[in-house]
């Protein structure tokens, strides 16, 4: 399972967003060591970020992570620097390498 987010950051708050996002997943990376957290920045629109998280075992594990008080608190700080954001839970359908 995967999770992703598309984030539009308030003008001038891009570095703060990246720092706050990193803080929000630092604890999760310790609690869920098989999960890989990535944050990507759009070269053409520097206020647009995409997060991609891979390695979740199942939806229940994702829900457990999202319910953790420490994660909720840190994500509240992330949302304060955003104009908008959208989070998705995704299942792999096809892969080519």
N, CA, C and O atoms as a GROMACS GRO file, in nm:
protein
  388
    1UNK      N    1   0.084  -0.118   0.000
    1UNK     CA    2   0.000   0.000   0.000
    1UNK      C    3   0.089   0.124   0.000
    1UNK      O    4   0.203   0.123   0.047
    2UNK      N    5   0.033   0.230  -0.054
    2UNK     CA    6   0.102   0.358  -0.064
    2UNK      C    7   0.010   0.467  -0.012
    2UNK      O    8  -0.112   0.453  -0.011
    3UNK      N    9   0.071   0.576   0.032
    3UNK     CA   10  -0.004   0.698   0.058
    3UNK      C   11   0.066   0.810  -0.017
    3UNK      O   12   0.187   0.806  -0.040
    4UNK      N   13  -0.012   0.910  -0.054
    4UNK     CA   14   0.048   1.026  -0.121
    4UNK      C   15  -0.025   1.151  -0.076
    4UNK      O   16  -0.137   1.146  -0.026
    5UNK      N   17   0.042   1.262  -0.095
    5UNK     CA   18  -0.017   1.392  -0.066
    5UNK      C   19   0.025   1.490  -0.173
    5UNK      O   20   0.138   1.484  -0.223
    6UNK      N   21  -0.064   1.580  -0.207
    6UNK     CA   22  -0.032   1.691  -0.297
    6UNK      C   23  -0.055   1.816  -0.215
    6UNK      O   24  -0.165   1.839  -0.164
    7UNK      N   25   0.049   1.898  -0.202
    7UNK     CA   26   0.049   2.010  -0.109
    7UNK      C   27   0.081   2.139  -0.184
    7UNK      O   28   0.180   2.146  -0.257
    8UNK      N   29  -0.002   2.241  -0.165
    8UNK     CA   30   0.026   2.375  -0.217
    8UNK      C   31   0.056   2.462  -0.095
    8UNK      O   32  -0.029   2.484  -0.009
    9UNK      N   33   0.179   2.511  -0.091
    9UNK     CA   34   0.230   2.581   0.026
    9UNK      C   35   0.209   2.732   0.010
    9UNK      O   36   0.217   2.785  -0.101
   10UNK      N   37   0.181   2.798   0.120
   10UNK     CA   38   0.170   2.944   0.118
   10UNK      C   39   0.301   3.004   0.070
   10UNK      O   40   0.409   2.955   0.102
   11UNK      N   41   0.290   3.112  -0.006
   11UNK     CA   42   0.407   3.177  -0.065
   11UNK      C   43   0.509   3.214   0.044
   11UNK      O   44   0.474   3.273   0.147
   12UNK      N   45   0.633   3.178   0.020
   12UNK     CA   46   0.741   3.209   0.113
   12UNK      C   47   0.756   3.111   0.228
   12UNK      O   48   0.846   3.129   0.311
   13UNK      N   49   0.673   3.010   0.236
   13UNK     CA   50   0.677   2.915   0.348
   13UNK      C   51   0.728   2.776   0.306
   13UNK      O   52   0.712   2.679   0.379
   14UNK      N   53   0.788   2.768   0.188
   14UNK     CA   54   0.828   2.640   0.132
   14UNK      C   55   0.929   2.565   0.220
   14UNK      O   56   0.914   2.446   0.244
   15UNK      N   57   1.031   2.634   0.267
   15UNK     CA   58   1.132   2.568   0.352
   15UNK      C   59   1.072   2.526   0.485
   15UNK      O   60   1.104   2.418   0.537
   16UNK      N   61   0.986   2.609   0.539
   16UNK     CA   62   0.919   2.574   0.664
   16UNK      C   63   0.831   2.450   0.645
   16UNK      O   64   0.828   2.362   0.731
   17UNK      N   65   0.761   2.444   0.532
   17UNK     CA   66   0.678   2.327   0.505
   17UNK      C   67   0.764   2.201   0.500
   17UNK      O   68   0.731   2.101   0.564
   18UNK      N   69   0.874   2.205   0.425
   18UNK     CA   70   0.960   2.087   0.412
   18UNK      C   71   1.011   2.042   0.549
   18UNK      O   72   1.016   1.923   0.578
   19UNK      N   73   1.049   2.138   0.633
   19UNK     CA   74   1.097   2.105   0.768
   19UNK      C   75   0.985   2.043   0.851
   19UNK      O   76   1.007   1.943   0.919
   20UNK      N   77   0.867   2.102   0.847
   20UNK     CA   78   0.755   2.050   0.926
   20UNK      C   79   0.710   1.912   0.875
   20UNK      O   80   0.676   1.825   0.955
   21UNK      N   81   0.712   1.892   0.744
   21UNK     CA   82   0.676   1.760   0.690
   21UNK      C   83   0.776   1.657   0.740
   21UNK      O   84   0.738   1.548   0.783
   22UNK      N   85   0.904   1.691   0.733
   22UNK     CA   86   1.010   1.600   0.781
   22UNK      C   87   0.987   1.563   0.928
   22UNK      O   88   0.997   1.447   0.965
   23UNK      N   89   0.956   1.663   1.009
   23UNK     CA   90   0.929   1.638   1.151
   23UNK      C   91   0.808   1.546   1.169
   23UNK      O   92   0.806   1.463   1.259
   24UNK      N   93   0.708   1.563   1.083
   24UNK     CA   94   0.586   1.482   1.098
   24UNK      C   95   0.609   1.335   1.068
   24UNK      O   96   0.539   1.249   1.122
   25UNK      N   97   0.707   1.305   0.984
   25UNK     CA   98   0.731   1.164   0.951
   25UNK      C   99   0.851   1.104   1.025
   25UNK      O  100   0.870   0.982   1.022
   26UNK      N  101   0.931   1.187   1.090
   26UNK     CA  102   1.047   1.133   1.164
   26UNK      C  103   1.004   1.028   1.266
   26UNK      O  104   1.063   0.920   1.273
   27UNK      N  105   0.902   1.058   1.345
   27UNK     CA  106   0.855   0.962   1.444
   27UNK      C  107   0.795   0.839   1.381
   27UNK      O  108   0.816   0.727   1.428
   28UNK      N  109   0.719   0.860   1.272
   28UNK     CA  110   0.658   0.745   1.205
   28UNK      C  111   0.765   0.650   1.149
   28UNK      O  112   0.747   0.529   1.150
   29UNK      N  113   0.876   0.706   1.102
   29UNK     CA  114   0.980   0.620   1.045
   29UNK      C  115   1.040   0.529   1.151
   29UNK      O  116   1.087   0.420   1.120
   30UNK      N  117   1.039   0.573   1.276
   30UNK     CA  118   1.087   0.487   1.385
   30UNK      C  119   0.984   0.381   1.420
   30UNK      O  120   1.019   0.266   1.448
   31UNK      N  121   0.856   0.418   1.419
   31UNK     CA  122   0.750   0.324   1.454
   31UNK      C  123   0.719   0.225   1.342
   31UNK      O  124   0.669   0.116   1.368
   32UNK      N  125   0.748   0.263   1.218
   32UNK     CA  126   0.719   0.179   1.102
   32UNK      C  127   0.846   0.170   1.015
   32UNK      O  128   0.853   0.234   0.910
   33UNK      N  129   0.944   0.091   1.058
   33UNK     CA  130   1.075   0.090   0.992
   33UNK      C  131   1.074   0.040   0.847
   33UNK      O  132   1.169   0.069   0.774
   34UNK      N  133   0.975  -0.033   0.805
   34UNK     CA  134   0.972  -0.082   0.667
   34UNK      C  135   0.907   0.013   0.569
   34UNK      O  136   0.892  -0.018   0.451
   35UNK      N  137   0.870   0.131   0.617
   35UNK     CA  138   0.799   0.228   0.535
   35UNK      C  139   0.896   0.337   0.491
   35UNK      O  140   0.976   0.386   0.571
   36UNK      N  141   0.890   0.374   0.365
   36UNK     CA  142   0.979   0.476   0.308
   36UNK      C  143   0.899   0.603   0.280
   36UNK      O  144   0.797   0.599   0.211
   37UNK      N  145   0.946   0.715   0.334
   37UNK     CA  146   0.880   0.844   0.322
   37UNK      C  147   0.961   0.934   0.229
   37UNK      O  148   1.081   0.950   0.247
   38UNK      N  149   0.895   0.993   0.129
   38UNK     CA  150   0.963   1.080   0.033
   38UNK      C  151   0.882   1.208   0.013
   38UNK      O  152   0.760   1.205   0.009
   39UNK      N  153   0.952   1.319   0.002
   39UNK     CA  154   0.889   1.446  -0.030
   39UNK      C  155   0.955   1.501  -0.155
   39UNK      O  156   1.077   1.515  -0.161
   40UNK      N  157   0.873   1.532  -0.254
   40UNK     CA  158   0.920   1.581  -0.383
   40UNK      C  159   0.868   1.723  -0.404
   40UNK      O  160   0.758   1.757  -0.363
   41UNK      N  161   0.950   1.805  -0.471
   41UNK     CA  162   0.911   1.943  -0.500
   41UNK      C  163   0.902   1.962  -0.650
   41UNK      O  164   0.991   1.920  -0.724
   42UNK      N  165   0.798   2.024  -0.695
   42UNK     CA  166   0.773   2.049  -0.837
   42UNK      C  167   0.872   2.155  -0.887
   42UNK      O  168   0.873   2.267  -0.836
   43UNK      N  169   0.954   2.120  -0.987
   43UNK     CA  170   1.050   2.215  -1.043
   43UNK      C  171   0.983   2.334  -1.112
   43UNK      O  172   1.036   2.445  -1.111
   44UNK      N  173   0.867   2.311  -1.170
   44UNK     CA  174   0.798   2.417  -1.244
   44UNK      C  175   0.709   2.502  -1.154
   44UNK      O  176   0.680   2.617  -1.188
   45UNK      N  177   0.666   2.449  -1.043
   45UNK     CA  178   0.579   2.521  -0.949
   45UNK      C  179   0.634   2.497  -0.808
   45UNK      O  180   0.589   2.404  -0.741
   46UNK      N  181   0.730   2.578  -0.763
   46UNK     CA  182   0.801   2.549  -0.638
   46UNK      C  183   0.716   2.552  -0.512
   46UNK      O  184   0.764   2.511  -0.406
   47UNK      N  185   0.593   2.599  -0.520
   47UNK     CA  186   0.505   2.594  -0.403
   47UNK      C  187   0.428   2.462  -0.397
   47UNK      O  188   0.356   2.437  -0.301
   48UNK      N  189   0.443   2.377  -0.499
   48UNK     CA  190   0.372   2.249  -0.505
   48UNK      C  191   0.467   2.135  -0.467
   48UNK      O  192   0.574   2.119  -0.526
   49UNK      N  193   0.426   2.058  -0.369
   49UNK     CA  194   0.502   1.943  -0.323
   49UNK      C  195   0.415   1.818  -0.336
   49UNK      O  196   0.292   1.826  -0.330
   50UNK      N  197   0.481   1.705  -0.354
   50UNK     CA  198   0.412   1.576  -0.356
   50UNK      C  199   0.485   1.485  -0.259
   50UNK      O  200   0.607   1.471  -0.265
   51UNK      N  201   0.411   1.424  -0.169
   51UNK     CA  202   0.471   1.324  -0.080
   51UNK      C  203   0.427   1.187  -0.129
   51UNK      O  204   0.315   1.168  -0.175
   52UNK      N  205   0.518   1.093  -0.116
   52UNK     CA  206   0.490   0.954  -0.153
   52UNK      C  207   0.547   0.866  -0.043
   52UNK      O  208   0.663   0.879  -0.004
   53UNK      N  209   0.463   0.776   0.006
   53UNK     CA  210   0.504   0.686   0.113
   53UNK      C  211   0.474   0.544   0.066
   53UNK      O  212   0.361   0.512   0.029
   54UNK      N  213   0.577   0.460   0.068
   54UNK     CA  214   0.560   0.322   0.022
   54UNK      C  215   0.600   0.224   0.130
   54UNK      O  216   0.683   0.254   0.216
   55UNK      N  217   0.541   0.106   0.125
   55UNK     CA  218   0.579   0.000   0.217
   55UNK      C  219   0.480  -0.029   0.327
   55UNK      O  220   0.507  -0.111   0.415
   56UNK      N  221   0.364   0.036   0.325
   56UNK     CA  222   0.261   0.004   0.423
   56UNK      C  223   0.214  -0.140   0.401
   56UNK      O  224   0.196  -0.182   0.287
   57UNK      N  225   0.194  -0.215   0.508
   57UNK     CA  226   0.147  -0.353   0.496
   57UNK      C  227   0.000  -0.360   0.455
   57UNK      O  228  -0.039  -0.446   0.375
   58UNK      N  229  -0.081  -0.268   0.511
   58UNK     CA  230  -0.224  -0.271   0.484
   58UNK      C  231  -0.287  -0.138   0.528
   58UNK      O  232  -0.220  -0.053   0.586
   59UNK      N  233  -0.415  -0.123   0.501
   59UNK     CA  234  -0.487   0.000   0.535
   59UNK      C  235  -0.490   0.021   0.687
   59UNK      O  236  -0.483   0.135   0.733
   60UNK      N  237  -0.500  -0.086   0.763
   60UNK     CA  238  -0.505  -0.074   0.909
   60UNK      C  239  -0.377  -0.011   0.964
   60UNK      O  240  -0.382   0.069   1.057
   61UNK      N  241  -0.264  -0.047   0.907
   61UNK     CA  242  -0.137   0.011   0.951
   61UNK      C  243  -0.135   0.162   0.922
   61UNK      O  244  -0.085   0.240   1.003
   62UNK      N  245  -0.188   0.201   0.807
   62UNK     CA  246  -0.196   0.343   0.773
   62UNK      C  247  -0.286   0.416   0.871
   62UNK      O  248  -0.251   0.524   0.920
   63UNK      N  249  -0.400   0.358   0.900
   63UNK     CA  250  -0.494   0.420   0.994
   63UNK      C  251  -0.434   0.431   1.134
   63UNK      O  252  -0.457   0.530   1.204
   64UNK      N  253  -0.357   0.331   1.175
   64UNK     CA  254  -0.289   0.335   1.304
   64UNK      C  255  -0.192   0.451   1.308
   64UNK      O  256  -0.186   0.525   1.406
   65UNK      N  257  -0.114   0.466   1.202
   65UNK     CA  258  -0.016   0.576   1.196
   65UNK      C  259  -0.086   0.711   1.200
   65UNK      O  260  -0.044   0.800   1.274
   66UNK      N  261  -0.192   0.726   1.124
   66UNK     CA  262  -0.262   0.855   1.118
   66UNK      C  263  -0.334   0.888   1.249
   66UNK      O  264  -0.360   1.005   1.277
   67UNK      N  265  -0.364   0.787   1.330
   67UNK     CA  266  -0.433   0.810   1.457
   67UNK      C  267  -0.338   0.844   1.572
   67UNK      O  268  -0.384   0.883   1.679
   68UNK      N  269  -0.210   0.830   1.551
   68UNK     CA  270  -0.114   0.856   1.658
   68UNK      C  271  -0.118   1.005   1.694
   68UNK      O  272  -0.109   1.090   1.606
   69UNK      N  273  -0.132   1.038   1.823
   69UNK     CA  274  -0.139   1.179   1.863
   69UNK      C  275  -0.018   1.261   1.818
   69UNK      O  276  -0.034   1.376   1.778
   70UNK      N  277   0.100   1.204   1.823
   70UNK     CA  278   0.219   1.279   1.782
   70UNK      C  279   0.214   1.313   1.634
   70UNK      O  280   0.255   1.422   1.594
   71UNK      N  281   0.163   1.221   1.553
   71UNK     CA  282   0.150   1.247   1.409
   71UNK      C  283   0.042   1.354   1.384
   71UNK      O  284   0.062   1.444   1.303
   72UNK      N  285  -0.069   1.343   1.453
   72UNK     CA  286  -0.176   1.441   1.435
   72UNK      C  287  -0.128   1.581   1.474
   72UNK      O  288  -0.160   1.678   1.405
   73UNK      N  289  -0.054   1.593   1.582
   73UNK     CA  290  -0.002   1.723   1.625
   73UNK      C  291   0.095   1.781   1.523
   73UNK      O  292   0.087   1.899   1.489
   74UNK      N  293   0.185   1.698   1.474
   74UNK     CA  294   0.283   1.748   1.377
   74UNK      C  295   0.217   1.783   1.244
   74UNK      O  296   0.259   1.878   1.178
   75UNK      N  297   0.116   1.707   1.204
   75UNK     CA  298   0.046   1.739   1.079
   75UNK      C  299  -0.036   1.866   1.094
   75UNK      O  300  -0.056   1.938   0.996
   76UNK      N  301  -0.085   1.896   1.212
   76UNK     CA  302  -0.156   2.022   1.234
   76UNK      C  303  -0.061   2.139   1.206
   76UNK      O  304  -0.103   2.241   1.150
   77UNK      N  305   0.065   2.125   1.244
   77UNK     CA  306   0.164   2.229   1.215
   77UNK      C  307   0.190   2.239   1.065
   77UNK      O  308   0.211   2.349   1.013
   78UNK      N  309   0.189   2.127   0.995
   78UNK     CA  310   0.206   2.128   0.849
   78UNK      C  311   0.092   2.205   0.784
   78UNK      O  312   0.115   2.290   0.698
   79UNK      N  313  -0.030   2.176   0.824
   79UNK     CA  314  -0.147   2.238   0.761
   79UNK      C  315  -0.148   2.390   0.778
   79UNK      O  316  -0.207   2.460   0.696
   80UNK      N  317  -0.083   2.441   0.882
   80UNK     CA  318  -0.082   2.586   0.904
   80UNK      C  319  -0.004   2.662   0.796
   80UNK      O  320  -0.025   2.782   0.779
   81UNK      N  321   0.084   2.595   0.724
   81UNK     CA  322   0.163   2.664   0.620
   81UNK      C  323   0.112   2.633   0.480
   81UNK      O  324   0.180   2.665   0.382
   82UNK      N  325  -0.004   2.571   0.469
   82UNK     CA  326  -0.058   2.530   0.339
   82UNK      C  327  -0.173   2.618   0.293
   82UNK      O  328  -0.250   2.670   0.373
   83UNK      N  329  -0.181   2.634   0.162
   83UNK     CA  330  -0.303   2.687   0.100
   83UNK      C  331  -0.402   2.574   0.080
   83UNK      O  332  -0.522   2.592   0.098
   84UNK      N  333  -0.350   2.456   0.040
   84UNK     CA  334  -0.436   2.340   0.021
   84UNK      C  335  -0.352   2.213   0.029
   84UNK      O  336  -0.230   2.215   0.015
   85UNK      N  337  -0.422   2.103   0.051
   85UNK     CA  338  -0.356   1.974   0.055
   85UNK      C  339  -0.458   1.864   0.035
   85UNK      O  340  -0.575   1.877   0.069
   86UNK      N  341  -0.410   1.754  -0.022
   86UNK     CA  342  -0.495   1.639  -0.048
   86UNK      C  343  -0.415   1.513  -0.020
   86UNK      O  344  -0.304   1.496  -0.071
   87UNK      N  345  -0.472   1.423   0.060
   87UNK     CA  346  -0.405   1.297   0.096
   87UNK      C  347  -0.483   1.181   0.036
   87UNK      O  348  -0.606   1.179   0.038
   88UNK      N  349  -0.410   1.084  -0.019
   88UNK     CA  350  -0.471   0.966  -0.080
   88UNK      C  351  -0.407   0.839  -0.026
   88UNK      O  352  -0.290   0.838   0.011
   89UNK      N  353  -0.486   0.733  -0.023
   89UNK     CA  354  -0.437   0.599   0.006
   89UNK      C  355  -0.450   0.520  -0.124
   89UNK      O  356  -0.556   0.517  -0.186
   90UNK      N  357  -0.341   0.456  -0.165
   90UNK     CA  358  -0.334   0.395  -0.297
   90UNK      C  359  -0.293   0.249  -0.289
   90UNK      O  360  -0.214   0.210  -0.203
   91UNK      N  361  -0.347   0.169  -0.378
   91UNK     CA  362  -0.307   0.029  -0.393
   91UNK      C  363  -0.238   0.012  -0.528
   91UNK      O  364  -0.283   0.068  -0.628
   92UNK      N  365  -0.131  -0.062  -0.531
   92UNK     CA  366  -0.057  -0.086  -0.654
   92UNK      C  367  -0.141  -0.173  -0.748
   92UNK      O  368  -0.193  -0.277  -0.709
   93UNK      N  369  -0.154  -0.127  -0.872
   93UNK     CA  370  -0.229  -0.200  -0.973
   93UNK      C  371  -0.136  -0.264  -1.075
   93UNK      O  372  -0.159  -0.376  -1.119
   94UNK      N  373  -0.030  -0.193  -1.113
   94UNK     CA  374   0.066  -0.245  -1.211
   94UNK      C  375   0.201  -0.183  -1.183
   94UNK      O  376   0.211  -0.073  -1.130
   95UNK      N  377   0.306  -0.255  -1.221
   95UNK     CA  378   0.443  -0.206  -1.202
   95UNK      C  379   0.529  -0.256  -1.317
   95UNK      O  380   0.521  -0.372  -1.356
   96UNK      N  381   0.611  -0.166  -1.370
   96UNK     CA  382   0.703  -0.201  -1.478
   96UNK      C  383   0.841  -0.150  -1.436
   96UNK      O  384   0.855  -0.036  -1.393
   97UNK      N  385   0.941  -0.235  -1.450
   97UNK     CA  386   1.076  -0.190  -1.418
   97UNK      C  387   1.175  -0.236  -1.522
   97UNK      O  388   1.294  -0.207  -1.511
   0.00000   0.00000   0.00000
